[in-house]
Amino acid sequence: MCAWSLKDIPEQDGRVAVVTGANSGLGHVVARELARKGARVVLACRSEARGSAAADRIVGEIPGALAEFARLDLGDLGSVREFADRFPYDRVDLLVNNAGVMALPYGTTADGFETQFGVNHLGHFALTGRLLPLLLGSPGARVVTVSSEVHALANIDIDDLNSERRYRRWTAYARSKTANLLFTHELARRLAAHGADVVAAAAHPGYAATNLQGAAPRMQGRRLAGWAMELGNRVIAQSAEAGALPTLYAATAPDVRPDSFTGPSFLMWRGAPAPSWRAPWTLNDTAAERLWAASEELTGVSCDVLKV
């Protein structure tokens, strides 16, 4: 497993993949490499201009590539519903829940949820739930949710999911990434109980150079912090291509197990894909069940087909 690289991605001919946040960074690399292997890739992005341009880059770079843009704003549950309702294909073989925001100043989504929890977890929960019938109808389908090693900084607070009592941006981010892992844990359990062969797995990129790190400093006008993030990306971080490998492994490698967590092999920061450590609270059945129930209530998306 330590030598796994882009050349090891199996052929994806005939498969339909949805990759959120695929206009740049890790998501774009994932979409591009899936298309290179023959998948029809839907780039689910908020910006039509950036998403369409990203799809055009893939088609221009890879002869015969099948890549297209579809609008999706994970911070707006109405947009999630419209994306699913307008989805033009009768199958989804691979859903990569990649898009996310990190350590932003306090804000809320269109539906009033704290932005990081709303986008990183609730938006993807709703999207997965709405695409679930198509996933269940596609043999060997997978749902890969991108978390972060930063999840280890904080467990969720089930009684304050929207950080209304006190907001600390890095704590809120860590909680949203813990939520990603608890969601994967509960989804894997429910799929197994249902007898489905859909694999729910998680991955993280380690420290990869993307535009995610600089978003919050730019929003707040913190030039020094922005400079530090840029320096870290240049000196310490691995490339977006390398950072995307754990996600691509979880999405395509033949031996991926349900509820697995794949990340870089060296100190969870960089290197080839390998099994990654995760905080014990991300494997707590009771917490996962409670988060699932709360997520259904908050989003209005009930995964009835997986009732257990």
KAMODA-V171546 format. One record per residue. N is the residue number from 0. RES is the residue in one small letter. PHI is phi in degrees with one decimal (* if undefined). OMEGA is omega in whole degrees, 0 to 359 (* if undefined). Layout:
n=N res=RES phi=PHI omega=OMEGA
n=N res=RES phi=PHI omega=OMEGA
This chain:
n=0 res=m phi=* omega=186
n=1 res=c phi=-66.7 omega=182
n=2 res=a phi=-96.8 omega=185
n=3 res=w phi=-64.2 omega=183
n=4 res=s phi=-144.9 omega=182
n=5 res=l phi=-56.8 omega=182
n=6 res=k phi=-67.7 omega=181
n=7 res=d phi=-90.6 omega=178
n=8 res=i phi=-64.4 omega=179
n=9 res=p phi=-66.6 omega=176
n=10 res=e phi=-60.3 omega=184
n=11 res=q phi=-119.4 omega=182
n=12 res=d phi=-55.0 omega=177
n=13 res=g phi=85.2 omega=182
n=14 res=r phi=-95.1 omega=178
n=15 res=v phi=-108.7 omega=182
n=16 res=a phi=-119.9 omega=173
n=17 res=v phi=-115.2 omega=179
n=18 res=v phi=-124.1 omega=179
n=19 res=t phi=-82.2 omega=180
n=20 res=g phi=63.2 omega=187
n=21 res=a phi=-92.7 omega=181
n=22 res=n phi=-79.2 omega=181
n=23 res=s phi=-156.4 omega=172
n=24 res=g phi=57.5 omega=184
n=25 res=l phi=-60.2 omega=182
n=26 res=g phi=-61.0 omega=180
n=27 res=h phi=-67.6 omega=178
n=28 res=v phi=-62.5 omega=180
n=29 res=v phi=-59.4 omega=180
n=30 res=a phi=-61.0 omega=182
n=31 res=r phi=-61.6 omega=184
n=32 res=e phi=-73.7 omega=174
n=33 res=l phi=-66.0 omega=177
n=34 res=a phi=-65.1 omega=180
n=35 res=r phi=-61.1 omega=180
n=36 res=k phi=-91.9 omega=171
n=37 res=g phi=106.0 omega=179
n=38 res=a phi=-73.5 omega=167
n=39 res=r phi=-85.1 omega=189
n=40 res=v phi=-111.3 omega=174
n=41 res=v phi=-101.3 omega=179
n=42 res=l phi=-87.0 omega=184
n=43 res=a phi=-92.4 omega=189
n=44 res=c phi=-135.1 omega=180
n=45 res=r phi=-75.3 omega=184
n=46 res=s phi=-92.5 omega=178
n=47 res=e phi=-65.1 omega=181
n=48 res=a phi=-62.0 omega=182
n=49 res=r phi=-71.4 omega=180
n=50 res=g phi=-67.1 omega=179
n=51 res=s phi=-64.8 omega=179
n=52 res=a phi=-63.3 omega=179
n=53 res=a phi=-65.6 omega=177
n=54 res=a phi=-63.2 omega=179
n=55 res=d phi=-63.2 omega=178
n=56 res=r phi=-62.4 omega=180
n=57 res=i phi=-64.4 omega=180
n=58 res=v phi=-63.7 omega=179
n=59 res=g phi=-71.2 omega=183
n=60 res=e phi=-83.3 omega=188
n=61 res=i phi=-117.3 omega=179
n=62 res=p phi=-57.2 omega=178
n=63 res=g phi=80.4 omega=181
n=64 res=a phi=-64.8 omega=178
n=65 res=l phi=-112.6 omega=182
n=66 res=a phi=-140.3 omega=182
n=67 res=e phi=-146.7 omega=179
n=68 res=f phi=-91.7 omega=169
n=69 res=a phi=-140.8 omega=185
n=70 res=r phi=-74.0 omega=177
n=71 res=l phi=-150.4 omega=174
n=72 res=d phi=-111.3 omega=183
n=73 res=l phi=-69.1 omega=176
n=74 res=g phi=-89.3 omega=181
n=75 res=d phi=-141.9 omega=183
n=76 res=l phi=-64.2 omega=174
n=77 res=g phi=-63.9 omega=177
n=78 res=s phi=-65.8 omega=177
n=79 res=v phi=-62.2 omega=179
n=80 res=r phi=-62.1 omega=180
n=81 res=e phi=-64.3 omega=178
n=82 res=f phi=-58.8 omega=182
n=83 res=a phi=-67.0 omega=181
n=84 res=d phi=-65.0 omega=183
n=85 res=r phi=-95.7 omega=183
n=86 res=f phi=-59.5 omega=192
n=87 res=p phi=-86.3 omega=185
n=88 res=y phi=-112.2 omega=184
n=89 res=d phi=-96.8 omega=179
n=90 res=r phi=-153.4 omega=168
n=91 res=v phi=-135.2 omega=180
n=92 res=d phi=-89.4 omega=184
n=93 res=l phi=-149.3 omega=174
n=94 res=l phi=-115.7 omega=178
n=95 res=v phi=-108.5 omega=179
n=96 res=n phi=-83.0 omega=189
n=97 res=n phi=-103.1 omega=188
n=98 res=a phi=-59.2 omega=178
n=99 res=g phi=-173.9 omega=174
n=100 res=v phi=-124.3 omega=188
n=101 res=m phi=-138.3 omega=170
n=102 res=a phi=52.9 omega=180
n=103 res=l phi=-79.4 omega=168
n=104 res=p phi=-59.2 omega=183
n=105 res=y phi=-58.7 omega=176
n=106 res=g phi=-161.6 omega=180
n=107 res=t phi=-131.1 omega=177
n=108 res=t phi=-80.0 omega=179
n=109 res=a phi=-59.9 omega=182
n=110 res=d phi=-100.3 omega=175
n=111 res=g phi=90.3 omega=178
n=112 res=f phi=-89.5 omega=173
n=113 res=e phi=-53.3 omega=194
n=114 res=t phi=-57.6 omega=185
n=115 res=q phi=-67.8 omega=177
n=116 res=f phi=-67.3 omega=183
n=117 res=g phi=-66.8 omega=182
n=118 res=v phi=-80.2 omega=188
n=119 res=n phi=-67.7 omega=182
n=120 res=h phi=-108.8 omega=189
n=121 res=l phi=-62.3 omega=179
n=122 res=g phi=-60.4 omega=179
n=123 res=h phi=-72.7 omega=175
n=124 res=f phi=-59.5 omega=181
n=125 res=a phi=-64.4 omega=180
n=126 res=l phi=-62.4 omega=180
n=127 res=t phi=-60.4 omega=180
n=128 res=g phi=-61.0 omega=182
n=129 res=r phi=-73.8 omega=178
n=130 res=l phi=-93.6 omega=186
n=131 res=l phi=-57.0 omega=178
n=132 res=p phi=-58.0 omega=179
n=133 res=l phi=-71.6 omega=177
n=134 res=l phi=-66.3 omega=181
n=135 res=l phi=-66.3 omega=179
n=136 res=g phi=-87.4 omega=182
n=137 res=s phi=-114.4 omega=182
n=138 res=p phi=-54.5 omega=178
n=139 res=g phi=73.2 omega=181
n=140 res=a phi=-68.2 omega=178
n=141 res=r phi=-138.0 omega=170
n=142 res=v phi=-120.5 omega=179
n=143 res=v phi=-114.8 omega=181
n=144 res=t phi=-110.7 omega=184
n=145 res=v phi=-89.3 omega=177
n=146 res=s phi=-105.0 omega=181
n=147 res=s phi=-157.3 omega=173
n=148 res=e phi=-64.8 omega=178
n=149 res=v phi=-67.4 omega=177
n=150 res=h phi=-55.0 omega=184
n=151 res=a phi=-66.8 omega=181
n=152 res=l phi=-77.3 omega=184
n=153 res=a phi=-162.8 omega=169
n=154 res=n phi=-82.6 omega=174
n=155 res=i phi=-70.6 omega=170
n=156 res=d phi=-111.9 omega=186
n=157 res=i phi=-61.8 omega=180
n=158 res=d phi=-91.9 omega=179
n=159 res=d phi=-147.9 omega=185
n=160 res=l phi=-63.7 omega=182
n=161 res=n phi=-98.2 omega=176
n=162 res=s phi=51.2 omega=182
n=163 res=e phi=-79.8 omega=181
n=164 res=r phi=-74.3 omega=179
n=165 res=r phi=-156.8 omega=181
n=166 res=y phi=-109.4 omega=170
n=167 res=r phi=-126.0 omega=194
n=168 res=r phi=-61.1 omega=180
n=169 res=w phi=-74.1 omega=175
n=170 res=t phi=-64.9 omega=179
n=171 res=a phi=-62.8 omega=178
n=172 res=y phi=-64.1 omega=180
n=173 res=a phi=-59.7 omega=179
n=174 res=r phi=-64.2 omega=179
n=175 res=s phi=-66.6 omega=179
n=176 res=k phi=-76.7 omega=170
n=177 res=t phi=-63.1 omega=178
n=178 res=a phi=-59.5 omega=177
n=179 res=n phi=-57.8 omega=182
n=180 res=l phi=-74.0 omega=176
n=181 res=l phi=-65.1 omega=176
n=182 res=f phi=-60.9 omega=178
n=183 res=t phi=-59.9 omega=180
n=184 res=h phi=-60.0 omega=182
n=185 res=e phi=-72.1 omega=178
n=186 res=l phi=-62.5 omega=178
n=187 res=a phi=-61.4 omega=180
n=188 res=r phi=-63.1 omega=182
n=189 res=r phi=-68.9 omega=177
n=190 res=l phi=-63.1 omega=179
n=191 res=a phi=-64.4 omega=180
n=192 res=a phi=-65.0 omega=179
n=193 res=h phi=-79.7 omega=183
n=194 res=g phi=78.4 omega=181
n=195 res=a phi=-83.0 omega=177
n=196 res=d phi=-97.0 omega=174
n=197 res=v phi=-69.4 omega=179
n=198 res=v phi=-99.8 omega=173
n=199 res=a phi=-104.0 omega=182
n=200 res=a phi=-137.2 omega=180
n=201 res=a phi=-130.6 omega=179
n=202 res=a phi=-149.3 omega=172
n=203 res=h phi=-147.8 omega=187
n=204 res=p phi=-89.8 omega=190
n=205 res=g phi=71.3 omega=177
n=206 res=y phi=-102.8 omega=181
n=207 res=a phi=-118.9 omega=183
n=208 res=a phi=-79.0 omega=175
n=209 res=t phi=-138.1 omega=177
n=210 res=n phi=-82.4 omega=182
n=211 res=l phi=-65.1 omega=185
n=212 res=q phi=-62.6 omega=186
n=213 res=g phi=-89.8 omega=186
n=214 res=a phi=-63.9 omega=182
n=215 res=a phi=-64.6 omega=177
n=216 res=p phi=-57.3 omega=178
n=217 res=r phi=-64.8 omega=181
n=218 res=m phi=-63.3 omega=184
n=219 res=q phi=-97.3 omega=181
n=220 res=g phi=68.1 omega=181
n=221 res=r phi=-91.1 omega=186
n=222 res=r phi=-64.4 omega=181
n=223 res=l phi=-64.1 omega=178
n=224 res=a phi=-63.7 omega=178
n=225 res=g phi=-62.8 omega=178
n=226 res=w phi=-63.4 omega=180
n=227 res=a phi=-63.3 omega=178
n=228 res=m phi=-63.7 omega=179
n=229 res=e phi=-64.5 omega=178
n=230 res=l phi=-63.7 omega=178
n=231 res=g phi=-61.0 omega=178
n=232 res=n phi=-62.6 omega=183
n=233 res=r phi=-79.5 omega=189
n=234 res=v phi=-98.3 omega=189
n=235 res=i phi=-104.5 omega=190
n=236 res=a phi=-69.8 omega=169
n=237 res=q phi=-86.8 omega=183
n=238 res=s phi=-71.7 omega=176
n=239 res=a phi=-60.9 omega=178
n=240 res=e phi=-60.5 omega=179
n=241 res=a phi=-70.9 omega=180
n=242 res=g phi=-64.9 omega=180
n=243 res=a phi=-79.1 omega=185
n=244 res=l phi=-58.4 omega=179
n=245 res=p phi=-59.1 omega=178
n=246 res=t phi=-66.3 omega=178
n=247 res=l phi=-63.7 omega=176
n=248 res=y phi=-62.4 omega=181
n=249 res=a phi=-61.4 omega=183
n=250 res=a phi=-81.6 omega=191
n=251 res=t phi=-132.1 omega=185
n=252 res=a phi=-64.9 omega=187
n=253 res=p phi=-71.3 omega=187
n=254 res=d phi=-104.6 omega=182
n=255 res=v phi=-74.0 omega=182
n=256 res=r phi=-97.0 omega=176
n=257 res=p phi=-57.2 omega=178
n=258 res=d phi=65.3 omega=175
n=259 res=s phi=-77.8 omega=180
n=260 res=f phi=-133.5 omega=185
n=261 res=t phi=-109.2 omega=178
n=262 res=g phi=-149.6 omega=178
n=263 res=p phi=-65.3 omega=188
n=264 res=s phi=-77.0 omega=185
n=265 res=f phi=-95.5 omega=177
n=266 res=l phi=54.2 omega=181
n=267 res=m phi=63.5 omega=183
n=268 res=w phi=-104.4 omega=186
n=269 res=r phi=-154.5 omega=179
n=270 res=g phi=111.6 omega=183
n=271 res=a phi=-68.7 omega=181
n=272 res=p phi=-60.9 omega=179
n=273 res=a phi=-157.4 omega=174
n=274 res=p phi=-58.5 omega=185
n=275 res=s phi=-111.4 omega=173
n=276 res=w phi=-63.9 omega=174
n=277 res=r phi=-140.5 omega=181
n=278 res=a phi=-62.5 omega=182
n=279 res=p phi=-56.2 omega=183
n=280 res=w phi=-68.3 omega=178
n=281 res=t phi=-80.8 omega=178
n=282 res=l phi=-114.3 omega=182
n=283 res=n phi=-82.7 omega=184
n=284 res=d phi=-60.9 omega=183
n=285 res=t phi=-65.2 omega=179
n=286 res=a phi=-62.5 omega=181
n=287 res=a phi=-64.5 omega=179
n=288 res=e phi=-65.0 omega=181
n=289 res=r phi=-67.3 omega=177
n=290 res=l phi=-64.5 omega=179
n=291 res=w phi=-59.2 omega=181
n=292 res=a phi=-62.4 omega=179
n=293 res=a phi=-65.1 omega=181
n=294 res=s phi=-66.9 omega=176
n=295 res=e phi=-61.4 omega=181
n=296 res=e phi=-66.7 omega=183
n=297 res=l phi=-70.4 omega=184
n=298 res=t phi=-90.9 omega=186
n=299 res=g phi=75.5 omega=179
n=300 res=v phi=-104.1 omega=182
n=301 res=s phi=-107.3 omega=183
n=302 res=c phi=-85.5 omega=186
n=303 res=d phi=-59.6 omega=183
n=304 res=v phi=-66.1 omega=179
n=305 res=l phi=-110.3 omega=177
n=306 res=k phi=-60.3 omega=180
n=307 res=v phi=-131.9 omega=*
